[in-house]
């Protein structure tokens, strides 16, 4: 796997915040993120899914600490 794959995966920084109406710098509420994951808009769906995945990486996910 590439060393900095996350930097390449995020094309438009802040676009998920803008599309969900959450100010930049604030945490996106879990309920809004869940609704975005089930959206009919495919790009919004992908962005929400990536945000959820990146959140797991920061905490360590189900596998524990890294």
Backbone as a printed PyTorch tensor [residue, N CA C, xyz], in Angstrom:
tensor([[[  0.8440,  -1.1690,   0.0000],
         [  0.0000,   0.0000,   0.0000],
         [  0.8940,   1.2380,   0.0000]],

        [[  0.4380,   2.2790,  -0.6750],
         [  1.2060,   3.5140,  -0.7470],
         [  1.3320,   4.1470,   0.6360]],

        [[  2.4160,   4.8820,   0.8150],
         [  2.6820,   5.4610,   2.1230],
         [  1.6430,   6.5240,   2.5080]],

        [[  1.2950,   7.4160,   1.5900],
         [  0.3590,   8.5020,   1.8790],
         [ -0.9140,   8.3610,   1.0470]],

        [[ -1.5830,   7.2330,   1.1240],
         [ -2.7650,   7.0100,   0.3030],
         [ -3.9290,   7.8960,   0.7220]],

        [[ -3.9710,   8.3180,   1.9580],
         [ -5.0700,   9.1510,   2.4350],
         [ -5.0400,  10.5130,   1.7460]],

        [[ -3.8610,  11.0700,   1.5810],
         [ -3.7410,  12.3700,   0.9170],
         [ -4.2510,  12.3020,  -0.5190]],

        [[ -4.0530,  11.1850,  -1.1780],
         [ -4.5430,  11.0240,  -2.5430],
         [ -6.0130,  10.6760,  -2.6130]],

        [[ -6.5580,  10.1360,  -1.5450],
         [ -7.9570,   9.7270,  -1.5390],
         [ -8.8940,  10.9180,  -1.3580]],

        [[ -8.4230,  11.9720,  -0.7260],
         [ -9.2630,  13.1380,  -0.4760],
         [ -9.0030,  14.1590,  -1.5700]],

        [[ -9.9410,  14.2640,  -2.5170],
         [ -9.7770,  15.1630,  -3.6600],
         [-10.2460,  16.5770,  -3.3460]],

        [[-11.3960,  16.7130,  -2.7020],
         [-11.9840,  18.0260,  -2.4260],
         [-12.1810,  18.1760,  -0.9290]],

        [[-11.1940,  18.7560,  -0.2700],
         [-11.2440,  18.8800,   1.1860],
         [-12.3850,  19.8020,   1.6030]],

        [[-13.1730,  19.3530,   2.5720],
         [-14.2660,  20.1510,   3.1070],
         [-15.5650,  20.0310,   2.3480]],

        [[-15.6010,  19.2760,   1.2610],
         [-16.8220,  19.1940,   0.4640],
         [-17.9330,  18.4400,   1.1880]],

        [[-17.5880,  17.4800,   2.0230],
         [-18.6130,  16.7660,   2.7860],
         [-19.2380,  17.7010,   3.8140]],

        [[-18.4340,  18.5090,   4.4610],
         [-18.9440,  19.4950,   5.4160],
         [-19.8960,  20.4620,   4.7190]],

        [[-19.4870,  20.9620,   3.5400],
         [-20.3220,  21.9210,   2.8190],
         [-21.6430,  21.3010,   2.3890]],

        [[-21.5970,  20.0750,   1.8710],
         [-22.8210,  19.4560,   1.3780],
         [-23.7670,  19.0640,   2.5110]],

        [[-23.2370,  18.8220,   3.7090],
         [-24.0980,  18.4770,   4.8470],
         [-24.4980,  19.6940,   5.6710]],

        [[-23.9280,  20.8570,   5.3640],
         [-24.2680,  22.0750,   6.0790],
         [-23.6440,  22.1760,   7.4570]],

        [[-22.5310,  21.4930,   7.6600],
         [-21.8230,  21.5370,   8.9370],
         [-20.6200,  22.4680,   8.7660]],

        [[-20.4560,  23.4730,   9.6370],
         [-19.3190,  24.3790,   9.4920],
         [-17.9780,  23.6440,   9.5780]],

        [[-17.0200,  24.1360,   8.8030],
         [-15.6840,  23.5510,   8.7900],
         [-15.0720,  23.6610,  10.1880]],

        [[-14.4570,  22.5970,  10.6450],
         [-13.8380,  22.5850,  11.9670],
         [-14.7140,  21.9290,  13.0200]],

        [[-16.0250,  21.8290,  12.7710],
         [-16.9190,  21.1270,  13.6980],
         [-17.0280,  19.6740,  13.2790]],

        [[-17.3220,  18.8250,  14.2360],
         [-17.4760,  17.4020,  13.9580],
         [-18.8330,  17.1580,  13.3080]],

        [[-18.8640,  16.2810,  12.3080],
         [-20.1160,  15.9370,  11.6420],
         [-20.8750,  14.9860,  12.5500]],

        [[-22.1360,  15.2970,  12.8820],
         [-22.9120,  14.3940,  13.7350],
         [-23.0800,  13.0250,  13.0850]],

        [[-23.0920,  11.9820,  13.9130],
         [-23.1710,  10.6100,  13.4070],
         [-24.4540,  10.3660,  12.6250]],

        [[-25.5420,  10.9860,  13.0460],
         [-26.8200,  10.7850,  12.3590],
         [-26.7900,  11.3750,  10.9470]],

        [[-26.1520,  12.5480,  10.7870],
         [-26.0210,  13.1520,   9.4590],
         [-25.1250,  12.3070,   8.5740]],

        [[-24.0550,  11.7800,   9.1430],
         [-23.1400,  10.9420,   8.3840],
         [-23.8250,   9.6580,   7.9320]],

        [[-24.6610,   9.0940,   8.7910],
         [-25.3960,   7.8820,   8.4430],
         [-26.4070,   8.1490,   7.3330]],

        [[-27.0880,   9.2970,   7.3880],
         [-28.0340,   9.6510,   6.3270],
         [-27.3040,   9.8620,   5.0090]],

        [[-26.1150,  10.4450,   5.0660],
         [-25.3320,  10.6750,   3.8520],
         [-24.8620,   9.3630,   3.2380]],

        [[-24.5830,   8.3670,   4.0720],
         [-24.1620,   7.0530,   3.5580],
         [-25.2660,   6.3700,   2.7590]],

        [[-26.5270,   6.6850,   3.0650],
         [-27.6550,   6.0760,   2.3740],
         [-28.3030,   7.0280,   1.3790]],

        [[-27.5580,   8.0410,   0.9650],
         [-28.0600,   9.0370,   0.0330],
         [-28.1810,   8.4450,  -1.3730]],

        [[-29.0170,   9.0820,  -2.1990],
         [-29.1290,   8.6480,  -3.5910],
         [-28.0180,   9.2550,  -4.4410]],

        [[-27.3050,  10.2510,  -3.8990],
         [-26.1930,  10.8790,  -4.5910],
         [-24.9480,  10.0080,  -4.4100]],

        [[-24.4070,   9.4430,  -5.5000],
         [-23.2800,   8.5120,  -5.3480],
         [-22.0030,   9.1580,  -4.8170]],

        [[-21.7280,  10.4020,  -5.1940],
         [-20.4930,  11.0300,  -4.7020],
         [-20.6000,  11.3510,  -3.2140]],

        [[-21.7770,  11.7640,  -2.7640],
         [-21.9820,  12.0230,  -1.3410],
         [-21.8580,  10.7280,  -0.5390]],

        [[-22.3710,   9.6580,  -1.1100],
         [-22.2920,   8.3360,  -0.4740],
         [-20.8370,   7.9060,  -0.2910]],

        [[-20.0200,   8.1050,  -1.3310],
         [-18.6010,   7.7310,  -1.2580],
         [-17.8480,   8.5760,  -0.2430]],

        [[-18.1440,   9.8790,  -0.2250],
         [-17.4620,  10.7700,   0.7220],
         [-17.7960,  10.4040,   2.1620]],

        [[-19.0610,  10.0800,   2.4170],
         [-19.4690,   9.6990,   3.7680],
         [-18.8200,   8.3820,   4.1800]],

        [[-18.7410,   7.4540,   3.2450],
         [-18.1190,   6.1600,   3.5290],
         [-16.6310,   6.3300,   3.8350]],

        [[-15.9480,   7.2050,   3.0810],
         [-14.5320,   7.4580,   3.3340],
         [-14.3420,   8.1290,   4.6930]],

        [[-15.2230,   9.0580,   5.0350],
         [-15.1260,   9.7320,   6.3340],
         [-15.2840,   8.7410,   7.4790]],

        [[-16.1990,   7.8030,   7.3220],
         [-16.4020,   6.7910,   8.3520],
         [-15.1700,   5.8910,   8.4760]],

        [[-14.5890,   5.5180,   7.3500],
         [-13.3850,   4.6800,   7.3440],
         [-12.2120,   5.4060,   7.9890]],

        [[-12.0280,   6.6770,   7.6440],
         [-10.9110,   7.4400,   8.2050],
         [-11.0940,   7.6460,   9.7070]],

        [[-12.3220,   7.7480,  10.1610],
         [-12.5780,   7.8600,  11.5900],
         [-12.1580,   6.6100,  12.3400]],

        [[-12.3270,   5.4680,  11.7170],
         [-11.9050,   4.2090,  12.3280],
         [-10.3830,   4.1260,  12.4040]],

        [[ -9.6980,   4.6450,  11.4020],
         [ -8.2390,   4.6000,  11.3960],
         [ -7.6620,   5.4220,  12.5360]],

        [[ -8.2590,   6.5710,  12.7920],
         [ -7.7330,   7.4490,  13.8340],
         [ -7.8780,   6.8240,  15.2070]],

        [[ -9.0070,   6.1490,  15.4610],
         [ -9.2450,   5.5220,  16.7570],
         [ -8.5670,   4.1710,  16.8770]],

        [[ -8.2450,   3.5570,  15.7780],
         [ -7.6640,   2.2290,  15.8170],
         [ -8.6710,   1.1730,  15.3910]],

        [[ -9.9350,   1.5440,  15.1870],
         [-10.9390,   0.6200,  14.6930],
         [-11.2400,  -0.4990,  15.6640]],

        [[-11.6600,  -1.6380,  15.1520],
         [-12.0210,  -2.7850,  15.9800],
         [-10.8000,  -3.5820,  16.4260]],

        [[ -9.6800,  -3.3600,  15.7320],
         [ -8.4840,  -4.1510,  16.0370],
         [ -7.6860,  -3.6320,  17.2150]],

        [[ -8.0820,  -2.4990,  17.7450],
         [ -7.3530,  -1.9690,  18.8960],
         [ -6.3110,  -0.9570,  18.4970]],

        [[ -5.3760,  -0.6990,  19.3670],
         [ -4.3560,   0.3270,  19.1430],
         [ -3.3640,  -0.0480,  18.0790]],

        [[ -2.7830,   0.9720,  17.4850],
         [ -1.7760,   0.7450,  16.4480],
         [ -0.4660,   1.3240,  16.8860]]])
